[in-house]
Amino acid sequence: MRISYDRGEDVLTIELDASAPIDHAEHVGAVILHLSPDDRPVLIEILHASEFLSSLVKASMRAEPVTV
C-alpha cells in the first residue's frame, strides 16, 4: 500500500495494489475508486482531500468513546 498527497491538486491517493491493472472506476462524491477487471479495489483517489480530512478529524473529535 502506498499513500501520497498532491498539494497542488489537493488529491489524496491510496494505492492498494500496484500490480493489479485498472479496468474501470466508480466516482461517488469526492471519491474515485479504481477497480481491476474482477472488481477488486486497486486505487482510491480522494478529491478536495484537505476538506475531507478536516471533516474526518472534526467528526472523530466529536465521537463518543467506545467501551470494549
C-alpha positions in Angstrom: 0.0 0.0 0.0 1.2 3.5 -0.9 -0.3 6.8 0.2 0.5 10.1 -1.5 -0.8 13.6 -1.4 -0.7 16.2 -4.3 -0.9 19.6 -2.6 -1.3 21.4 -5.9 -4.4 19.4 -6.9 -5.5 18.6 -3.3 -5.8 14.9 -4.0 -5.0 12.1 -1.7 -4.2 8.8 -3.4 -4.2 5.4 -1.8 -2.7 2.7 -3.9 -3.9 -0.7 -2.7 -2.4 -3.0 -5.2 0.3 -1.7 -7.6 0.5 -4.9 -9.5 -3.2 -5.1 -10.5 -4.4 -3.4 -13.7 -7.0 -0.8 -13.5 -10.1 -1.6 -15.7 -12.7 0.9 -14.7 -13.6 3.4 -11.9 -16.6 4.4 -9.9 -17.0 8.1 -8.9 -19.1 9.0 -5.9 -18.9 12.5 -4.5 -15.2 13.3 -3.8 -14.1 9.7 -4.0 -12.9 7.8 -7.1 -12.5 4.1 -6.7 -10.4 2.4 -9.4 -11.2 -1.3 -9.9 -9.5 -4.3 -11.5 -11.2 -6.3 -14.2 -12.5 -8.6 -11.5 -13.8 -5.6 -9.4 -11.1 -5.6 -6.8 -10.2 -2.1 -5.4 -6.8 -1.1 -6.8 -6.6 2.7 -6.2 -8.6 5.2 -4.2 -8.5 9.0 -5.0 -10.0 11.5 -2.6 -10.6 14.8 -4.3 -10.6 18.0 -2.1 -8.6 15.9 0.3 -7.9 18.8 2.8 -11.6 19.3 3.2 -12.3 15.6 3.6 -9.5 15.1 6.2 -10.5 18.2 8.1 -14.1 17.0 8.4 -12.9 13.5 9.3 -10.8 14.8 12.2 -13.6 17.0 13.4 -16.0 14.1 13.3 -13.6 11.9 15.2 -13.1 14.6 17.9 -16.9 14.7 18.5 -17.3 10.9 18.6 -18.3 9.2 21.8 -15.7 7.0 23.4 -16.3 3.3 22.8 -16.0 0.9 25.7 -15.0 -2.7 24.8 
